[in-house]
Amino acid sequence: QILENYFGTNVPFTTKIFHWLLDLIHLNLGTSLIYRAPVIDIILDKASASIVLMAISWILSGIIGFALGVVAGKNKGSWIDKAVKVYCYAIQSAPSFWVGMLILMVFAVYLGWFPIGFGVPIGVKSTDATFVEWASRLVLPAMTLSLVGLAPIAMYTRNELIQVLSSDYVLFAKSRGEKGWDLV
């Protein structure tokens, strides 16, 4: 009886929905049964870690993917171009969770360079974790997302650079003596 009153299981369904929507408008998502803290605080804490991970992986994917695409496009048909294309096709065809497990096995299990899981060490609050503890757990997920995300960027950049290098104004620049990286 006490638990029914505490969790509200003895209230009609329509009343539960009404109170839930009212609380949602006031951003009151309740209290987490696991963490014993407001749910909105837990969501914000976990979302901040995800946003940092996403930002790091996007930046790395963009920079490395663009660089690989430019190098492959500049050297169209060479072994560098073929190596970049093979990497991109292989990584795009592999499921991202498989790439993540492979990276985890190599760098965390076999080499032991990074911790296997969790955002912070077990038994430590996320607010009490040091920057090194937090960053060391961010490396493998960021590496996985970056390696998977750079393939489409590299291929797109390669194809666009090849298209631009065959345009009329590049032909004009070649006739004026431009070549190599200056032309790119």
Secondary structure, 3 states (H helix, E strand, C coil): CHHHHHHCCCCCHHHHHHHHHHHHHCCCCCECCCCCCEHHHHHHHHHHHHHHHHHHHHHHHHHHHHHHHHHHHHCCCCHHHHHHHHHHHHHHHCCHHHHHHHHHHHHHHHCCCCCCCCCCCCCCCCCCCCHHHHHHCCHHHHHHHHHHHHHHHHHHHHHHHHHHHCCHHHHHHHHCCCCHHHHC
